[in-house]
């Protein structure tokens, strides 16, 4: 049976797919790291493996996100399982984790709620960095919660529990030191929803009413009843929504309201203290 080399596969194929995507897909098929590919360009690849790689290339050329093709996405220091049931974790959301950790002392026992957890990215990153914290993660989607629970088990994080329901609804009577959320915040008629990776991601996790603020309004309205005095609410939002989210927090009686920028210096996370 004939074979081709790693280098030949990475150089050939579908030209519109960038080199990094090619490397991720071939590394996935071969069960190796991208670094191994660089070190072994002459390594033979079986016909069967090459066929699987080319099938993934064609799916990527049709627009499917690499994370869904490989079933994995890196976030923070975590390797997360993902599927089309969950939003693909993005680097911008690491700002939300950073701001949460700044308000959670390392050695202190604290209670944290992550609303709309999806793959569990934010909840699990916090749970890993603050092992004394007790984290609760909610999501309306049972399929998303299965992914998040699987990630927690694989990462060995036992200080997270999961509840199915809409935002804070399954947490009746509970109060927290900190609530975080990366809710849907794209306007329902935004043309970006029909472009790129967003076409393949769950609409429930992306769009939120005509102005993109429906979920944010709901969370801000209900969060005070679930925060201990002095507790924090941290919200990710669109880069043009900082002013609107600050206004929501002020109207709900939050103090110390401020917005934090992402790596591209766009307002990405707004927070306030009860």
LUMVEX-171484 format. One record per residue (C-alpha): residue in one letter; z, y, x. Coordinates in nm, 3 decimals, always signed. Example, Ala and Ser with C-alpha at 12.3 -4.5 7.8 and 13.67 -1.06 7.14 Angstrom:
+------+---------+---------+---------+
: rest :       Z :       Y :       X :
+------+---------+---------+---------+
:    A :  +0.780 :  -0.450 :  +1.230 :
:    S :  +0.714 :  -0.106 :  +1.367 :
+------+---------+---------+---------+
% end
This chain:
+------+---------+---------+---------+
: rest :       Z :       Y :       X :
+------+---------+---------+---------+
:    X :  +0.000 :  +0.000 :  +0.000 :
:    X :  -0.099 :  +0.337 :  +0.147 :
:    X :  +0.133 :  +0.634 :  +0.177 :
:    X :  +0.122 :  +1.002 :  +0.262 :
:    X :  +0.362 :  +1.205 :  +0.472 :
:    X :  +0.624 :  +1.455 :  +0.363 :
:    X :  +0.429 :  +1.735 :  +0.528 :
:    X :  +0.104 :  +1.639 :  +0.356 :
:    X :  +0.269 :  +1.639 :  +0.016 :
:    X :  +0.429 :  +1.978 :  +0.070 :
:    X :  +0.101 :  +2.131 :  +0.188 :
:    X :  -0.118 :  +1.985 :  -0.085 :
:    X :  -0.113 :  +1.978 :  -0.461 :
:    X :  -0.091 :  +2.266 :  -0.705 :
:    X :  -0.137 :  +2.603 :  -0.531 :
:    X :  +0.043 :  +2.820 :  -0.787 :
:    X :  +0.377 :  +2.649 :  -0.722 :
:    X :  +0.574 :  +2.821 :  -0.449 :
:    X :  +0.697 :  +2.640 :  -0.138 :
:    X :  +1.064 :  +2.643 :  -0.232 :
:    X :  +0.998 :  +2.478 :  -0.568 :
:    X :  +0.787 :  +2.214 :  -0.395 :
:    X :  +1.069 :  +2.139 :  -0.154 :
:    X :  +1.329 :  +2.108 :  -0.429 :
:    X :  +1.108 :  +1.871 :  -0.628 :
:    X :  +1.017 :  +1.649 :  -0.333 :
:    X :  +1.379 :  +1.638 :  -0.214 :
:    X :  +1.478 :  +1.533 :  -0.567 :
:    X :  +1.221 :  +1.252 :  -0.575 :
:    X :  +1.320 :  +1.126 :  -0.229 :
:    X :  +1.694 :  +1.167 :  -0.280 :
:    X :  +1.731 :  +1.382 :  +0.029 :
:    X :  +1.805 :  +1.743 :  +0.124 :
:    X :  +1.550 :  +2.015 :  +0.186 :
:    X :  +1.675 :  +2.018 :  +0.545 :
:    X :  +1.576 :  +1.654 :  +0.583 :
:    X :  +1.223 :  +1.743 :  +0.474 :
:    X :  +1.199 :  +2.007 :  +0.747 :
:    X :  +1.322 :  +1.760 :  +1.009 :
:    X :  +1.093 :  +1.475 :  +0.903 :
:    X :  +0.748 :  +1.615 :  +0.812 :
:    X :  +0.582 :  +1.294 :  +0.936 :
:    X :  +0.799 :  +1.060 :  +0.730 :
:    X :  +0.591 :  +0.838 :  +0.500 :
:    X :  +0.623 :  +0.868 :  +0.124 :
:    X :  +0.530 :  +0.574 :  -0.095 :
:    X :  +0.247 :  +0.595 :  -0.345 :
:    X :  +0.496 :  +0.554 :  -0.630 :
:    X :  +0.717 :  +0.838 :  -0.505 :
:    X :  +0.415 :  +1.060 :  -0.443 :
:    X :  +0.299 :  +0.998 :  -0.800 :
:    X :  +0.640 :  +1.098 :  -0.939 :
:    X :  +0.633 :  +1.411 :  -0.724 :
:    X :  +0.286 :  +1.508 :  -0.849 :
:    X :  +0.396 :  +1.452 :  -1.209 :
:    X :  +0.684 :  +1.696 :  -1.155 :
:    X :  +0.445 :  +1.945 :  -0.993 :
:    X :  +0.227 :  +1.940 :  -1.303 :
:    X :  +0.524 :  +1.995 :  -1.529 :
:    X :  +0.638 :  +2.284 :  -1.310 :
:    X :  +0.285 :  +2.429 :  -1.324 :
:    X :  +0.317 :  +2.419 :  -1.704 :
:    X :  +0.630 :  +2.633 :  -1.674 :
:    X :  +0.922 :  +2.391 :  -1.692 :
:    X :  +1.215 :  +2.518 :  -1.483 :
:    X :  +1.291 :  +2.333 :  -1.161 :
:    X :  +1.654 :  +2.294 :  -1.269 :
:    X :  +1.549 :  +2.097 :  -1.576 :
:    X :  +1.304 :  +1.886 :  -1.377 :
:    X :  +1.570 :  +1.787 :  -1.125 :
:    X :  +1.866 :  +1.793 :  -1.366 :
:    X :  +2.065 :  +1.996 :  -1.113 :
:    X :  +2.146 :  +2.360 :  -1.040 :
:    X :  +2.370 :  +2.512 :  -0.777 :
:    X :  +2.623 :  +2.772 :  -0.890 :
:    X :  +2.909 :  +2.920 :  -0.689 :
:    X :  +3.006 :  +2.625 :  -0.467 :
:    X :  +2.925 :  +2.369 :  -0.734 :
:    X :  +2.637 :  +2.130 :  -0.788 :
:    X :  +2.598 :  +2.120 :  -1.165 :
:    X :  +2.419 :  +1.884 :  -1.398 :
:    X :  +2.194 :  +2.074 :  -1.637 :
:    X :  +1.955 :  +1.987 :  -1.918 :
:    X :  +1.753 :  +2.178 :  -2.179 :
:    X :  +2.072 :  +2.175 :  -2.388 :
:    X :  +2.228 :  +2.440 :  -2.163 :
:    X :  +2.135 :  +2.772 :  -2.008 :
:    X :  +2.045 :  +2.747 :  -1.640 :
:    X :  +2.331 :  +2.908 :  -1.441 :
:    X :  +2.214 :  +3.214 :  -1.249 :
:    X :  +2.343 :  +3.398 :  -0.944 :
:    X :  +2.413 :  +3.713 :  -1.149 :
:    X :  +2.682 :  +3.522 :  -1.338 :
:    X :  +2.874 :  +3.470 :  -1.014 :
:    X :  +2.980 :  +3.836 :  -1.054 :
:    X :  +3.171 :  +3.724 :  -1.365 :
:    X :  +3.350 :  +3.455 :  -1.163 :
:    X :  +3.430 :  +3.698 :  -0.880 :
:    X :  +3.584 :  +3.951 :  -1.117 :
:    X :  +3.788 :  +3.681 :  -1.291 :
:    X :  +3.927 :  +3.552 :  -0.961 :
:    X :  +4.031 :  +3.903 :  -0.860 :
:    X :  +4.259 :  +3.906 :  -1.166 :
:    X :  +4.399 :  +3.555 :  -1.123 :
:    X :  +4.656 :  +3.520 :  -0.842 :
:    X :  +4.595 :  +3.208 :  -0.634 :
:    X :  +4.938 :  +3.051 :  -0.672 :
:    X :  +5.021 :  +3.171 :  -1.023 :
:    X :  +4.991 :  +2.960 :  -1.335 :
:    X :  +4.753 :  +3.139 :  -1.571 :
:    X :  +4.564 :  +3.055 :  -1.886 :
:    X :  +4.192 :  +3.123 :  -1.907 :
:    X :  +3.936 :  +3.082 :  -2.184 :
:    X :  +3.561 :  +3.061 :  -2.117 :
:    X :  +3.362 :  +3.121 :  -2.435 :
:    X :  +3.016 :  +2.967 :  -2.469 :
:    X :  +3.061 :  +2.758 :  -2.158 :
:    X :  +2.720 :  +2.585 :  -2.158 :
:    X :  +2.707 :  +2.370 :  -1.844 :
:    X :  +3.066 :  +2.471 :  -1.768 :
:    X :  +2.954 :  +2.684 :  -1.471 :
:    X :  +3.204 :  +2.970 :  -1.510 :
:    X :  +3.497 :  +2.760 :  -1.632 :
:    X :  +3.456 :  +2.503 :  -1.356 :
:    X :  +3.413 :  +2.761 :  -1.081 :
:    X :  +3.738 :  +2.929 :  -1.190 :
:    X :  +3.915 :  +2.594 :  -1.225 :
:    X :  +3.812 :  +2.493 :  -0.873 :
:    X :  +3.920 :  +2.821 :  -0.712 :
:    X :  +4.243 :  +2.849 :  -0.912 :
:    X :  +4.377 :  +2.492 :  -0.942 :
:    X :  +4.707 :  +2.614 :  -1.093 :
:    X :  +4.523 :  +2.778 :  -1.382 :
:    X :  +4.474 :  +2.604 :  -1.715 :
:    X :  +4.120 :  +2.667 :  -1.836 :
:    X :  +3.985 :  +2.613 :  -2.187 :
:    X :  +3.608 :  +2.611 :  -2.240 :
:    X :  +3.444 :  +2.641 :  -2.581 :
:    X :  +3.090 :  +2.597 :  -2.704 :
:    X :  +2.928 :  +2.562 :  -3.043 :
:    X :  +2.686 :  +2.300 :  -2.907 :
:    X :  +2.815 :  +1.944 :  -2.881 :
:    X :  +2.529 :  +1.862 :  -2.642 :
:    X :  +2.631 :  +2.147 :  -2.412 :
:    X :  +2.993 :  +2.033 :  -2.413 :
:    X :  +2.888 :  +1.683 :  -2.311 :
:    X :  +2.712 :  +1.831 :  -2.007 :
:    X :  +3.014 :  +2.048 :  -1.923 :
:    X :  +3.255 :  +1.756 :  -1.956 :
:    X :  +3.033 :  +1.540 :  -1.738 :
:    X :  +3.033 :  +1.812 :  -1.472 :
:    X :  +3.411 :  +1.840 :  -1.485 :
:    X :  +3.454 :  +1.465 :  -1.440 :
:    X :  +3.206 :  +1.444 :  -1.154 :
:    X :  +3.369 :  +1.738 :  -0.975 :
:    X :  +3.718 :  +1.595 :  -1.030 :
:    X :  +3.847 :  +1.906 :  -1.207 :
:    X :  +4.129 :  +1.805 :  -1.439 :
:    X :  +4.260 :  +2.152 :  -1.525 :
:    X :  +3.989 :  +2.220 :  -1.785 :
:    X :  +3.980 :  +2.115 :  -2.149 :
:    X :  +3.688 :  +2.154 :  -2.385 :
:    X :  +3.675 :  +2.256 :  -2.751 :
:    X :  +3.377 :  +2.265 :  -2.984 :
:    X :  +3.338 :  +2.575 :  -3.197 :
:    X :  +3.209 :  +2.928 :  -3.222 :
:    X :  +3.359 :  +3.153 :  -2.952 :
:    X :  +3.737 :  +3.180 :  -3.020 :
:    X :  +3.735 :  +2.996 :  -3.354 :
:    X :  +3.864 :  +2.663 :  -3.211 :
:    X :  +4.149 :  +2.841 :  -3.029 :
:    X :  +4.352 :  +2.953 :  -3.330 :
:    X :  +4.704 :  +3.056 :  -3.233 :
:    X :  +4.637 :  +3.040 :  -2.858 :
:    X :  +4.677 :  +3.334 :  -2.623 :
:    X :  +4.540 :  +3.374 :  -2.273 :
:    X :  +4.587 :  +3.580 :  -1.961 :
:    X :  +4.211 :  +3.615 :  -1.922 :
:    X :  +3.905 :  +3.554 :  -2.137 :
:    X :  +3.556 :  +3.537 :  -1.989 :
:    X :  +3.218 :  +3.494 :  -2.150 :
:    X :  +2.850 :  +3.498 :  -2.064 :
:    X :  +2.725 :  +3.511 :  -2.424 :
:    X :  +2.366 :  +3.549 :  -2.545 :
:    X :  +2.269 :  +3.916 :  -2.510 :
:    X :  +1.890 :  +3.937 :  -2.539 :
:    X :  +1.741 :  +4.105 :  -2.848 :
:    X :  +1.576 :  +3.852 :  -3.077 :
:    X :  +1.234 :  +4.022 :  -3.053 :
:    X :  +1.239 :  +4.069 :  -2.675 :
:    X :  +0.899 :  +3.955 :  -2.538 :
:    X :  +1.068 :  +3.804 :  -2.230 :
:    X :  +1.188 :  +3.518 :  -2.451 :
:    X :  +0.830 :  +3.392 :  -2.461 :
:    X :  +0.783 :  +3.413 :  -2.084 :
:    X :  +0.875 :  +3.209 :  -1.776 :
:    X :  +1.177 :  +2.980 :  -1.771 :
:    X :  +1.323 :  +3.140 :  -2.085 :
:    X :  +1.064 :  +2.958 :  -2.298 :
:    X :  +1.240 :  +2.630 :  -2.217 :
:    X :  +1.604 :  +2.738 :  -2.242 :
:    X :  +1.812 :  +2.710 :  -2.562 :
:    X :  +1.754 :  +3.012 :  -2.784 :
:    X :  +2.114 :  +2.988 :  -2.907 :
:    X :  +2.228 :  +3.076 :  -2.554 :
:    X :  +1.981 :  +3.361 :  -2.506 :
:    X :  +1.923 :  +3.575 :  -2.814 :
:    X :  +2.181 :  +3.757 :  -3.024 :
:    X :  +2.046 :  +3.961 :  -3.312 :
:    X :  +1.813 :  +4.260 :  -3.321 :
:    X :  +1.993 :  +4.450 :  -3.044 :
:    X :  +2.135 :  +4.160 :  -2.842 :
:    X :  +2.492 :  +4.268 :  -2.912 :
:    X :  +2.594 :  +4.047 :  -3.206 :
:    X :  +2.784 :  +3.789 :  -2.999 :
:    X :  +2.941 :  +4.058 :  -2.781 :
:    X :  +3.067 :  +4.243 :  -3.091 :
:    X :  +3.217 :  +3.922 :  -3.230 :
:    X :  +3.398 :  +3.839 :  -2.907 :
:    X :  +3.534 :  +4.191 :  -2.858 :
:    X :  +3.656 :  +4.201 :  -3.219 :
:    X :  +3.850 :  +3.874 :  -3.195 :
:    X :  +3.965 :  +3.874 :  -2.832 :
:    X :  +4.269 :  +4.105 :  -2.870 :
:    X :  +4.445 :  +3.853 :  -3.095 :
:    X :  +4.401 :  +3.589 :  -2.823 :
:    X :  +4.510 :  +3.792 :  -2.521 :
:    X :  +4.862 :  +3.830 :  -2.391 :
:    X :  +4.976 :  +4.190 :  -2.328 :
:    X :  +4.798 :  +4.307 :  -2.015 :
:    X :  +4.541 :  +4.029 :  -2.042 :
:    X :  +4.179 :  +4.083 :  -1.944 :
:    X :  +3.849 :  +4.038 :  -2.125 :
:    X :  +3.543 :  +4.002 :  -1.899 :
:    X :  +3.191 :  +4.000 :  -2.043 :
:    X :  +2.851 :  +3.950 :  -1.887 :
:    X :  +2.570 :  +4.147 :  -2.051 :
:    X :  +2.219 :  +4.280 :  -2.001 :
:    X :  +2.162 :  +4.540 :  -1.731 :
:    X :  +2.101 :  +4.815 :  -1.991 :
:    X :  +2.398 :  +4.728 :  -2.214 :
:    X :  +2.690 :  +4.851 :  -2.002 :
:    X :  +2.740 :  +5.171 :  -2.198 :
:    X :  +2.730 :  +4.991 :  -2.532 :
:    X :  +2.978 :  +4.724 :  -2.420 :
:    X :  +3.215 :  +4.984 :  -2.276 :
:    X :  +3.207 :  +5.161 :  -2.613 :
:    X :  +3.290 :  +4.834 :  -2.792 :
:    X :  +3.589 :  +4.773 :  -2.565 :
:    X :  +3.719 :  +5.128 :  -2.602 :
:    X :  +3.686 :  +5.109 :  -2.982 :
:    X :  +3.885 :  +4.783 :  -2.981 :
:    X :  +4.170 :  +4.948 :  -2.790 :
:    X :  +4.110 :  +4.803 :  -2.444 :
:    X :  +4.234 :  +4.994 :  -2.139 :
:    X :  +4.101 :  +5.020 :  -1.784 :
:    X :  +3.748 :  +4.963 :  -1.911 :
:    X :  +3.486 :  +4.950 :  -1.636 :
:    X :  +3.152 :  +4.793 :  -1.549 :
:    X :  +3.062 :  +4.605 :  -1.231 :
:    X :  +2.713 :  +4.578 :  -1.083 :
:    X :  +2.525 :  +4.269 :  -0.968 :
:    X :  +2.352 :  +4.230 :  -0.631 :
:    X :  +2.064 :  +4.448 :  -0.750 :
:    X :  +2.309 :  +4.725 :  -0.841 :
:    X :  +2.260 :  +4.681 :  -1.215 :
:    X :  +2.556 :  +4.689 :  -1.452 :
:    X :  +2.617 :  +4.321 :  -1.525 :
:    X :  +2.985 :  +4.266 :  -1.619 :
:    X :  +3.210 :  +4.492 :  -1.825 :
:    X :  +3.582 :  +4.433 :  -1.853 :
:    X :  +3.895 :  +4.576 :  -2.008 :
:    X :  +4.267 :  +4.512 :  -2.032 :
:    X :  +4.459 :  +4.463 :  -2.353 :
+------+---------+---------+---------+
% end
